[in-house]
Amino acid sequence: EYELRQKDVHDIVYVDDQIDVPDVVELYLDSSGSMFKDSELGFNDESRMDMLYNVTYGFVDGLQQAGKRIGKTTRLRFHNFAESQKDSPLISIDKFLRGHPATLKTIFKPNNGYNVEDINLTPHYDNQKRAYVVATDGNLVISDRANRESRKMKEIAKHSNNSIVLFEIGGRYDLGNAVKSDPNISYYPIYDKNTMLQAGLEVLLGR
């Protein structure tokens, strides 16, 4: 089971002394087979999926605490991608923490296969301050998928209301290689959850 625990956001190192939170956070989470160990559970088994679950809840915790400090709320939407992509409704952090059934199903029981990563980013260009968090652990083997999604990421990142961070777990892969030189995209090859949590919160809570 995963639970939120209090964490003083003062522990987080920021680029400057001010913090903000997005209006909306779009989380794209890879749940293909390589994210798991022997079982397809990913709970408390030190798998990449277990790490991703822990870090995701850390992001939510940081967003909640920072939002309370500045009097602002954030809404969340989860996108779980493997052989197909499952998308949750857009909900408040409070709803998520109370256990929103459709969102929890999207995260933990999407029933969307394990063999490939059919990610499909949805660009938004509105007046909302929006953050995209993308986490994957391998090359996108579907034909032209890396080219298609890297083009989307670069276009999303051009808009001042948007921020985007890509985590590639366990190495550097084709999607990261395609966007790593874009100054508007935060790109991190990740090998441990503490680094991932720190880097993500700096993007999510920065101005």
C-alpha positions in Angstrom: 0.0 0.0 0.0 1.1 3.6 -0.6 0.4 6.4 1.7 1.2 10.1 2.0 3.6 11.1 4.7 4.4 14.7 5.7 7.5 16.1 4.1 8.7 19.6 4.7 9.0 21.2 1.3 11.8 23.4 2.8 14.0 20.3 2.3 13.7 20.7 -1.5 16.3 22.7 -3.3 14.9 25.3 -5.7 16.4 27.3 -8.4 15.2 30.4 -6.5 13.4 31.1 -3.2 9.9 31.3 -4.7 7.5 28.5 -5.4 4.4 28.1 -7.5 2.2 25.1 -8.5 0.7 24.3 -11.9 -3.0 24.6 -12.4 -2.9 21.1 -14.1 -0.4 18.3 -14.0 -0.5 15.6 -16.7 1.3 12.5 -15.6 2.3 9.9 -18.3 3.4 6.7 -16.7 4.9 3.7 -18.5 3.5 0.4 -17.3 5.0 -1.9 -19.9 6.5 -5.2 -18.8 10.1 -4.0 -18.3 8.8 -1.7 -15.5 8.0 -4.8 -13.4 10.0 -7.7 -11.9 8.9 -11.3 -11.8 5.3 -10.5 -11.0 3.1 -7.8 -12.6 2.3 -6.1 -9.3 4.9 -3.5 -8.8 4.1 -3.0 -5.1 7.0 -2.8 -2.6 9.2 -5.1 -4.7 11.9 -2.6 -5.6 10.9 -2.7 -9.3 10.9 0.3 -11.5 7.2 0.4 -11.3 7.4 0.4 -7.5 9.8 3.3 -7.7 7.5 5.2 -10.1 4.5 4.7 -7.8 6.5 6.0 -4.8 7.8 9.1 -6.6 4.4 9.9 -8.1 2.9 10.0 -4.6 5.8 12.2 -3.6 5.0 14.6 -6.4 1.4 14.8 -5.2 2.5 15.4 -1.6 4.8 18.2 -2.7 2.1 19.8 -4.8 -0.4 19.6 -2.0 1.9 21.2 0.6 3.2 23.9 -1.7 -0.4 24.7 -2.9 -1.5 25.1 0.7 1.4 27.5 1.4 0.5 29.8 -1.5 -3.3 29.3 -1.5 -3.5 27.5 -4.9 -4.9 24.2 -5.9 -3.7 21.8 -8.6 -5.7 19.3 -10.6 -4.2 16.0 -11.8 -4.7 13.7 -14.8 -3.0 10.3 -15.1 -2.1 8.6 -18.4 -1.0 5.0 -18.2 0.6 3.7 -21.4 1.5 0.2 -22.5 -0.1 -1.6 -25.5 -2.8 1.1 -25.2 -3.0 4.2 -23.2 -5.6 4.7 -20.5 -6.5 8.2 -19.3 -8.1 9.2 -16.0 -10.5 12.1 -15.5 -9.1 15.5 -14.5 -9.5 15.7 -10.7 -8.4 17.7 -7.7 -5.6 16.5 -5.4 -8.1 16.2 -2.6 -10.2 13.9 -4.7 -7.2 11.8 -5.6 -6.1 11.5 -1.9 -9.6 10.4 -1.0 -9.2 7.5 -3.4 -10.9 8.4 -6.7 -11.9 5.0 -8.2 -11.5 5.7 -11.9 -8.1 7.4 -11.3 -6.8 4.5 -9.1 -7.9 2.0 -11.7 -6.0 4.0 -14.4 -2.8 4.0 -12.3 -2.9 0.5 -10.8 -5.2 -1.7 -12.9 -5.4 -0.3 -16.4 -5.6 -3.7 -18.2 -3.7 -2.3 -21.1 -1.1 -5.0 -21.9 2.6 -5.1 -21.2 4.5 -5.5 -24.4 5.1 -2.0 -25.9 4.7 1.7 -25.0 2.0 3.2 -27.1 2.3 6.7 -25.5 0.1 9.5 -27.0 0.7 12.9 -25.5 -2.2 15.4 -25.7 -1.1 19.0 -26.2 -3.0 21.7 -24.5 -2.6 25.4 -25.3 -4.9 27.3 -22.9 -4.6 29.8 -20.1 -3.8 27.1 -17.6 -0.3 26.7 -16.2 0.2 23.1 -17.1 3.0 20.6 -16.3 3.7 17.4 -18.2 5.6 14.6 -16.4 6.6 11.7 -18.7 8.3 8.6 -17.3 9.4 5.6 -19.3 12.2 3.0 -19.1 13.0 2.0 -22.7 13.0 2.6 -26.4 9.6 3.2 -28.0 9.5 0.3 -30.4 6.3 1.2 -32.3 7.2 2.6 -35.7 7.8 6.4 -35.6 6.5 6.7 -32.0 9.6 8.4 -30.7 9.6 10.9 -33.6 5.9 11.6 -33.2 6.0 12.1 -29.4 9.3 14.1 -29.4 7.7 16.5 -31.9 4.7 16.9 -29.6 7.0 17.5 -26.6 8.9 20.2 -28.4 5.8 21.9 -29.5 4.2 21.7 -26.0 7.4 23.1 -24.5 7.4 26.2 -26.7 4.3 27.6 -24.9 5.1 29.7 -21.9 2.2 28.3 -19.8 3.6 24.7 -20.2 6.5 22.9 -18.6 7.6 19.4 -19.4 9.9 16.9 -17.8 11.0 13.6 -19.2 12.4 10.8 -17.0 14.1 7.8 -18.6 14.5 5.2 -16.0 17.7 3.1 -16.1 19.4 4.7 -19.1 19.1 7.0 -22.1 16.7 6.0 -24.8 15.4 7.2 -28.2 12.8 9.7 -26.9 15.3 11.3 -24.6 18.0 11.5 -27.3 15.4 13.3 -29.5 14.6 16.0 -27.0 17.7 16.3 -24.7 19.1 19.4 -26.6 15.8 21.3 -26.3 16.3 24.0 -23.6 12.6 24.1 -22.8 12.4 20.4 -21.9 13.8 19.1 -18.6 15.4 15.7 -19.4 16.8 13.3 -16.8 18.1 9.7 -17.1 17.2 8.3 -13.7 18.6 5.5 -11.6 17.2 6.2 -8.1 13.9 7.5 -6.8 15.4 10.3 -4.6 17.0 12.0 -7.7 13.7 11.6 -9.6 11.7 13.1 -6.8 14.0 16.0 -6.3 14.3 16.8 -10.1 10.5 16.5 -10.6 9.6 18.7 -7.7 12.0 21.4 -8.9 10.1 21.5 -12.2 6.6 21.2 -10.7 7.1 23.8 -7.9 9.2 26.3 -9.8 8.1 29.5 -11.3 
